[in-house]
């Protein structure tokens, strides 16, 4: 009788121990399972069942080839061959859940052997890394885009020390990553034109978690030359909304500014030449159906530049009724051929009849 009692006590303790073990294993967030030499599950905790998309107790008895694409099952078998040789491994593979959803799983695989060292199967610890892989892919794509963009991109920590630059930064300013990352602040780009109040307002805005809108300013190249820059700056926030750094995006607009200045000078010279010759210039925007007259043309036509909107009605009001059809036909032909067609017309100037010689310019897109 005592032997039966002792055996019952041992069985109860073993059952209690197994229940505690099972509870502990099922409470672990990572999947734990065991597959035999046929790649068939003999044990799986609840986390493993969730990862593979099956209900409680449904994973036991299922072979891996029922859950994996052919190429992924072949990968598993190659890894199993390593464990037969006594090697453990950590690797990734893709599964297909019963509902058709694909997931990426990271496994740490350890061989189970008997006392003679014969391979009996594999213990696996599984982690679903699908979301992590998506994030990694997005970050890789973002890094690739930043690396190859034609705009300067750089980041700083909260103290303003530069901790990242893309290749365009080096191309535009002459500084390499080795020269600036972790060593200097954007002050090295200071052209010396702006005062302390300008920079104080700049940083005060960023530290209030507001961005600096795109604007134009002058920065300095490593060799000392000034660069016209168009750029913006924004704080970088973590998931709690706290500032962890700052992002700057810039592009070199020096050539554009030079072209604008050259155009301004050409226009000034043209205006002076037209004033000296007594000629005026006008142009017609087909898309907006609007005519634009320079000051000399407005003076010749006797119209107020501040009130003239350039509409068809206003324009043809300047043309003598006998010539309106001729002007309309000529302008339409001009639109089709995009060439200059001189048209002699007469119009009105403060009640006095006069003649004009209109030479429409090229079509404006």
Secondary structure, DSSP 4 states (H G I P E B T S, - for coil): -HHHHHHHHHHHHHHHHHHHHHHHHHHSSSEEEEEETTSBEEEE-HHHHHHHT--TT-STT-BGGGTS-HHHHHHHHHHHHHHHTT--EEEEEEEE-TTS-EEEEEEEEEEEE-TT--EEEEEEEEEE-HHHHHHHHHHHHHHHHHHH-SSEEEEE-TT-BEEEE-HHHHHHH---HHHHTTT-BGGGGB-S-S-HHHHHHHHHHHHTT--EEEEEEEEE-TTS-EEEEEEEEEEEE-TTS-EEEEEEEEEE-HHHHHHHHHHHHHHHHHHHHHHHHT---EEEETTTTEEEE-HHHHHHHT--TTT----HHHHHHTB-GGGHHHHHHHHHHHHHHTS--EEEEEEEETTEEEEEEEE--PPB-
